[in-house]
Amino acid sequence: MSNWHQLDTQDVLQKLDSDVSFGLNITAASQRLEKYGYNELTEKGVKSPWEILWEQLSETLVIILLVAAIFSNLLGDYKDAVGIITIVVLIAFLGFSQEYRAQKAIANLKKLAVPTLKVRRDGLVTELSARQLVPGDIVLLEAGEIVPADCRVLASWGLRVQEAALTGISEPVDKDPQTIKEANLQLLYRNNMVYMGTVVTYGRGEAVVIETGMNTELGQITNMIQMVEPEATPLQKRLDQLGHGLAIASLALVGLILILELLRGQDIKLMFLTAITLVVAALPEGLPAVVAIALALGAQQMLKRRALIRNLPAVETLGSVTVICSGKTGTLTVNRMIVSVLDVAGHRLDLTTQMRGPSPVIDSHQERPFLLSQPPALALLLASFTLCNNAKLEPDWEEPRYFRAVGDPSEGALIFTAASQGLWKDDLEQALPRISEIPFDSRRQRMTTIHQFPGDLSRLPCALESIWHWSRAIVGEATYVAFTRGRVNSLLEVSNYIWMDEGAKPLDGNWRERIHVAHHQLVQDGLRVLSIAFRPLPSYPVDGSQDVEQDLTFLGLVGLTDPARPEARDAIAICKAAGIRPILVTGDHPISAWHLANEVGITTNSQILTSEDISRLPVEELKELLAEVSVYARISPEDKLDIVRILQKQGQIVAMTGDGMNDAPALKAADIGVAMGLSGTDVAKDAADMVLLDDNFATIVAAVKEGRIIYDNIRKFIKYLLSSNVGELWVMLLAPLMGMPLPLLPLQILWINLTTDGLPALALGLEPAERNTMNRPPYPPNENFFARGMGRSIIWIGLLLGLVSFGTGYLYWRIGNTGWQTMVFTTLTLSQMGNALAIRSEQDSLFKIGLLSNKPLLTAVMVTLGLQLAVVYVPFLQNIFSTQALSLGDLVICLLLSSVVFWAVELEKWLLRQPLANSKNSSVKK
C-alpha cells in the first residue's frame, strides 16, 4: 500500500502486527524473511560479458573488416589480415570496456542497501544487517546512518534526514510521527516517512519497516533503470549507415573492375588478390579505429575541462545536443547558502554583493568594520542567529588562518556571515555560554537555545551590550537569555514585542502586518526566510519549550539564497547562440527556481510547471507546453524521465543533469546523462555518460563545444579517407577501360592505405575548432555524413585525384617510360597529402588558419613524404614495392601535379566564401 503516511502510528503497527516496545519475535521475523525475501535490490536483464562483446563484433563495419581479413588470409596476405584483426580487437576492446563499466550502476544501488543497524526484536535491541530486515521490524535511527528500508516514523528526537538523492531537495528534512491526511503526496512532503538510501543528518528516531528490497522507493527506481533501453548515439547510427552504404558500393565497383580485368585475360590469382586488395582499399578499414582514437583523445581534452567521459560515443553526441535539462543546486548555483538580506524594524541591509564570494572561507586576520558602520539592531540580529545555531567554524586544513562553516547549510551561512562581519561564534558563546537546547521539530517549526547571561563580559561585542542593559531594566537581574529561531509565522505566534534600536516595543497589528509584508517580499525574491526572537529569563526554566517559547521579543528576518554561479549567465548565452535550449528541472521551490532561471537567462516569461501540473495535463497539451516552458520545479523522478522521453520523441537530442539516485533513470534514458562529480551519488555517476568534476553548468557548455569539434573532425577525416579511396578506385577502373596494365599492384595499394589512411587521418582528428563552432545551431541528429555537400565533395575530389594520378601514368605509359607505374603510385600518394591539408577547414583557407595550427598533421604529411621517397629511392624497398627511382624532373612533376587537388579544394572554399563576404559588405554599406 502507498498510504502509510495517512495512518496513525498505532494503525500502522496493527497492520504490520508489530509492537513498538517489543518488536517482532524471532519466529515471525524468520517467516516474513521467507515470504518477502532479503532486503536487497535484485538485478534483471544484465548482459553477460559475452553478450556485450558480441554486440561490439556485430557492427556492420566490423563484420566487413572480419570478412576482408578472412579473404586476405586465404589468399596468403597474412600481414594485411593481421593488421585488420588488430583494428577489430582495438574497436571491440574500447566498446566492451565502456559498456561493462556502465552496468555497474545496479551493483552500486545494491551497495547502498547493506548497512548494519540497531533493531528491536524480542524486546531487545540488537545489531542486524539491513539485508535481514522485514516489514514490521522496529529500527533505531541515529545521525550518520543510512536509512535501511522504507519506514514509518514512530518517534523523533530532532530527527532530520537528507533526502536530496531521492527528492532533489538540498535541505535536510525534519521528520515527525504526526499523521498526514492528504493522499497522493509527493515523497518530499511525507514528513512522517523515511526511505531506503537516504541519510540521517541530525537527531535520532524510531521507525517501523513498511517495505523492503524491490518494493521500496529505491527499488522502484532500480526497476525504472532496468527498463530503460539505451538508444544508439547519432554517431553510431551514422557509422552504421555509412558501413552499409560503403559495403554495397565497394563490392559493386570491385566486382566491375574484376570482371573487366578477367575479360582482358589477366591472371586469375593476381586479379582475385587485387580484388580483395581493392575491397580493403575501398573500405576505410582504419575508420572505426580512427574514430575510437579521436573520441578517446576528445575525452582527454574534456577531462582537462573538468568533464569525465564514461561512454566514448557520448563525446560526439555532445556536439549534437539540442536541449540541456539542467538541475539547479551546484550546477547553476554555487551550492553554498549565503545570507542575502538582513531585515529588522526600521533597517534593511542587502549583503548579496559582500557575500557572493568565490570561496566559502573567512580570513581571521582581516579587519571587519561592520559593527562600527551599521545600526546595533542588525549586529544583534546576526549575533542571535549565531548563538541559536549548531553549525561551527573550523580552520581550513590547507591554511589555518582561514575558516570554513561546517554543519547544516543554512546554519553555516548564518555563522559565516556573522564571522565575516566580526561576530565570531566562539567569542559570543564565551560571553553567553549555552546551557541547553530545545530542538527544532516540524510541529513547532522552531528551535531554542538557552544561554547563561552574562558570561565573560570582556568578550561581549559592544553591539550586544544593549541587550544587557535592556534586560536589566525590564526583567531585573536576568541570569539567562533564550534565543528562538524558526519560521516567521511560528515566531509571531509567541512574540509580544519587537526590538528597535532604542529598545523593545509592543508588537501591535501594524508591526505584524509590516513583518508579513517584508516576509512575502523576500519569498517572492526567491529567498529562504528565517526569523529570530529572544527572551531574557530571570531563572533557568524547568518546564521545557512551553515555558520558554512565549512572550518573546521579535528581532528580525534573514533571507538566504544559493546564488547563481558567476559564469552561469554567460554559459546560458553561449548555449542559446549555439542553438541549444536550456531548461531548468529541479526539485526545489517554484519561486526559487524561477528567480534563478530568470537571473541566468534561461527564461524570460513567468511560466512554471510542477509535478502536480504535469500529472493533470493531457499528454498532447504537455507536449505543446514543453516547447514554451523552460522552468520545471518540484519535479519527481518519473516526471524527469517523461520530460526526457517526450523531448526525444520530438526529435531533440537531450542532455540531462542529475546527482541523486532518483535521477538515475532519466540520466540513463537521456542521450547524454550528466552526473555531478562533487555532489552526485555513485548510482547517478554510473548511470551517466559524463561526470562533471566541478558540478558546473559552464563545463557542460565547454564539453558541447568539444563534442562539436570532434564531430566536425570526424567528418573531415571521413571526407579525406573516402575521397582518397574513391581516387584509388578511379585509377583502377580507368586503366582497363583505356587498355592499360594494372596501374597499381596490391602491395602498392596497401602501402598507400597504410601511409595515407593512418597518421594523416588521425592528425585531422586533432584539428582546432572552426570559427563558428558555437555560433550555429546543432546539426540535425538524423543527418548522415554525406549531408551539406560532403557527398558531392567526396565524388569530385576523388574523381580529380584519380584523373590526375591516372593521367600522369597514362601519358608516361604511352611514351614508353618504364617508370609510369611509379609515377602513378607517387602522384596518388602525394595528392592525398595535398587533399589532407586543404580540407582542414570547411570554410577558411589553409593560409588563414596557418600551416602550424595543426602541427601533428604537418608532421604526418612530412613523414608520409619521407616514406614515399624511401620506397622510390631505397634499393631493397624498390624490390619489395616494384618501384623505380625517378629523375629529379619526374619527381618535380609529381609534386606539381599532386598539388592540383589542393588548389582545387582551396578554390571551392573561396567560391563558397564569396556570398557571405558580399552580404557582410552590403550590410556594412547600409
Helices and strands as residue ranges (DSSP letters): G 4-6, H 9-16, H 26-36, H 49-57, H 60-74, H 78-102, H 104-111, E 116-121, E 124-129, G 130-132, E 138-142, E 150-162, H 164-167, E 173-174, G 187-189, E 193-194, E 199-211, G 213-215, H 217-227, H 234-263, H 268-282, H 287-304, E 307-309, H 313-317, G 318-320, E 323-326, E 338-344, E 347-350, H 352-355, E 362-363, H 370-373, H 376-387, E 392-395, E 402-406, H 409-420, H 425-431, E 434-441, E 446-452, G 457-459, G 462-464, H 465-475, E 480-486, H 488-492, E 495-500, E 503-506, H 509-524, E 528-537, H 545-548, E 552-561, H 568-577, E 581-585, H 590-600, E 609-610, H 611-616, H 619-626, E 631-633, H 637-649, E 654-658, G 661-663, H 664-669, E 672-676, H 682-687, E 690-692, H 697-737, H 746-756, H 759-764, H 790-814, H 820-838, H 846-849, G 851-854, H 855-873, H 875-881, H 888-925
